[in-house]
Amino acid sequence: AQNEVFSRNQVGAMSAGAENLIHTAQQILLQCPNCDVVSADAIKAYYNLNRDIALDILKNSCPEVFNMFMQKYNNNANAFICGMRDGVLNLQQSEGGSPGSPEMSFFYELGISTFIKNIDDLLRSTNASLSDQGIVMSYIDDLYWAAPFQKMIEVIKYVQLNGPKYGYTLNMNKCKYLLVPSVILDEIELNRRLHIIMELGFPMSNIKIHPDTQQGISPDLYQSRLEQWGCKVLGAYIGSKEYIKNSLDSKMKGIKSVADDLLKYPNSQARYLIHKYCFNQKINYWLRNQFPEDSKDFLDEFKKTQTRLIASYHGIYDQETINNQPELFMDLYKRVSFPIEIGGLALRSIDSVYLSAFICSMAASSKYLAKIFPDWIQTSIVD
């Protein structure tokens, strides 16, 4: 199904699919300087999937499992809500499926595969160079596409018109539009483009203008646009370094809050086990998907948070004590990363893994990236 039915840029069923999409989105900003980017969001995508289209594709592509799917999706599904004022409420679902169903991700990607292929064909119906060609990518119900402005407007109109037929209706309040930084616009042209984008339903707050798009703006406006130019892609972040830094800083607040709760836990051995097997893993996804230079400040703060927990295993909870003896605790941080059999605590050191994590992710995505950016992949994996 992955090779014969899904669009070539539907990555939900691929190995390292999420990382493939994130690294592709990062490279689009670098390799396609004339392309705007849209991060799309659909209204209750799973619940609104067109079952007839999905079942028809399933019957032709995967007849071995067709009867199994028909048993569940051929008729209305009943859901019962207890505790209502009138007793038990019965709801019937005649379209779509349930987000929690184990088969739903596969079924959904199958149902919109023709839709994604049509967008891909529309983006490529041009004689533009590779750097000007558009690209659409999807991870189950998360869609992203990039194209020059005129083609982008054409694609958005196509998605708004034809998406509902497949059950994909854009939620314009959550869709993000990034204006390309390399195309410099005067105030009249910028306002014209903004008007067209807002006419399609994008709120002004969701349209991100790169500070280099318009010349002669005030320093305050330049900085404001720089900090806002970017969007979330499957939980990672792309855009300006300032946007990525601020986004990761907001995540660090949650991580520090978890560390504060751990420090209040009275059982130090249990705290250590949670630290080793749960807390340290919280940043794995960002280690693999963010450029190392973009996450440096984030990792420095995480390292400080780790040090607080390590100090607690030695009976030290006072932050001022830790701050006043930086060399002592940096040495301690290194020693606890050693295996237990040679006197350490087997707690992972960020210094040892942050570069290798990103390189491993890029290596896992290299074959996919080679298909999208064949010239770039021949020179280097990481610039």
Secondary structure as GFF3:
##gff-version 3
##sequence-region A 1 383
A	DSSP	alpha_helix	17	31	.	.	.	ID=ss1
A	DSSP	beta_strand	36	40	.	.	.	ID=ss2
A	DSSP	alpha_helix	45	48	.	.	.	ID=ss3
A	DSSP	alpha_helix	51	61	.	.	.	ID=ss4
A	DSSP	three_ten_helix	63	65	.	.	.	ID=ss5
A	DSSP	alpha_helix	66	73	.	.	.	ID=ss6
A	DSSP	beta_strand	77	84	.	.	.	ID=ss7
A	DSSP	beta_strand	87	93	.	.	.	ID=ss8
A	DSSP	alpha_helix	104	111	.	.	.	ID=ss9
A	DSSP	alpha_helix	113	123	.	.	.	ID=ss10
A	DSSP	three_ten_helix	130	132	.	.	.	ID=ss11
A	DSSP	beta_strand	135	139	.	.	.	ID=ss12
A	DSSP	beta_strand	142	147	.	.	.	ID=ss13
A	DSSP	alpha_helix	149	166	.	.	.	ID=ss14
A	DSSP	beta_strand	176	178	.	.	.	ID=ss15
A	DSSP	alpha_helix	187	199	.	.	.	ID=ss16
A	DSSP	three_ten_helix	204	206	.	.	.	ID=ss17
A	DSSP	beta_strand	207	208	.	.	.	ID=ss18
A	DSSP	alpha_helix	219	228	.	.	.	ID=ss19
A	DSSP	beta_strand	230	233	.	.	.	ID=ss20
A	DSSP	beta_strand	236	239	.	.	.	ID=ss21
A	DSSP	alpha_helix	241	263	.	.	.	ID=ss22
A	DSSP	alpha_helix	268	274	.	.	.	ID=ss23
A	DSSP	pi_helix	275	279	.	.	.	ID=ss24
A	DSSP	three_ten_helix	280	283	.	.	.	ID=ss25
A	DSSP	alpha_helix	284	289	.	.	.	ID=ss26
A	DSSP	three_ten_helix	292	294	.	.	.	ID=ss27
A	DSSP	alpha_helix	296	312	.	.	.	ID=ss28
A	DSSP	alpha_helix	319	324	.	.	.	ID=ss29
A	DSSP	alpha_helix	326	335	.	.	.	ID=ss30
A	DSSP	three_ten_helix	340	342	.	.	.	ID=ss31
A	DSSP	alpha_helix	350	372	.	.	.	ID=ss32
A	DSSP	alpha_helix	374	379	.	.	.	ID=ss33
###
